[in-house]
């Protein structure tokens, strides 16, 4: 029997690699990601480009291109999450960014007609952390991928599910600037960690050889009330004073992300007839990031 690729039958787990690209065939239980994975998308960039000459308008040759995989992963954050620290945060001991492997399975409930994708050498390119009023926290990650092996037979063992609570904007946690509330009212937070990862190919090979984290850029924005009419916030932007932003995504056992040496980037004071309080989507830039558990 043959089957379509069916919805709501996906399974995913990850592995910490001992070295870049090592661990493409997992045989043991991996590590869980989330009970609510929203999107897991493997992409292969263009495998050919057209060549033509001055003698004819049509393409006369299709030239093979390097095999370049990308992987996008989006999931709801839980207390007890480990992937963010394992994949997004650089090792303070040697300042490098480690690689992970992913096991992605389709049609998991059928028991047949399955496709299993074993992704190795996955190095984080960027991660966005976001949430807003009445919404859950979401990690949206992009990875550079060294290689992919496909199979029709499941392998390894499914890890136990994460038991931690869903991290949500209004349920628990805090967003603090230098130890105090960011504003009287904070409606949303968005943080983007860009690891500047670049990949490298060698002569006479279509396969990826390296993926190295480059410059680290941390930016974000927050929807905040303009306390006392906005002059205090405007003065902060003008002064360009450093502050520390600590985002606790939930209560005890939940992730806590700290951005160091932040500065607000710009300001926009809008006095209008909306009937709403004065608010601003305030952009900021941070220099470094650290991770802990509440």
Secondary structure, 3 states (H helix, E strand, C coil): CCCCCCCCCCEEEEEECCCCCCCCCCCCCCECCCCCEEEEEEEECCCEEEECCCCCCCCCEEEECCCCEEEEEEEECECCCCHHHHHHCCCCCCCCCCCEEEEEECCCCCCCCCCEEEEEEEEEEEEEEEEECCCECEEEEEEEECEEEEECCCCCCCCCCCCCCECECCCCCEEEECCEECCCCEEEEEEEEECCCEEEECCCCCCEEEEECCCCEEEEEEEEECHHHCHHHHHHHHHCCCEEEEEECCCCCCEEEEEEEEEECCCCCCCCCCCCCCEEEEEEEECEEEEEEC
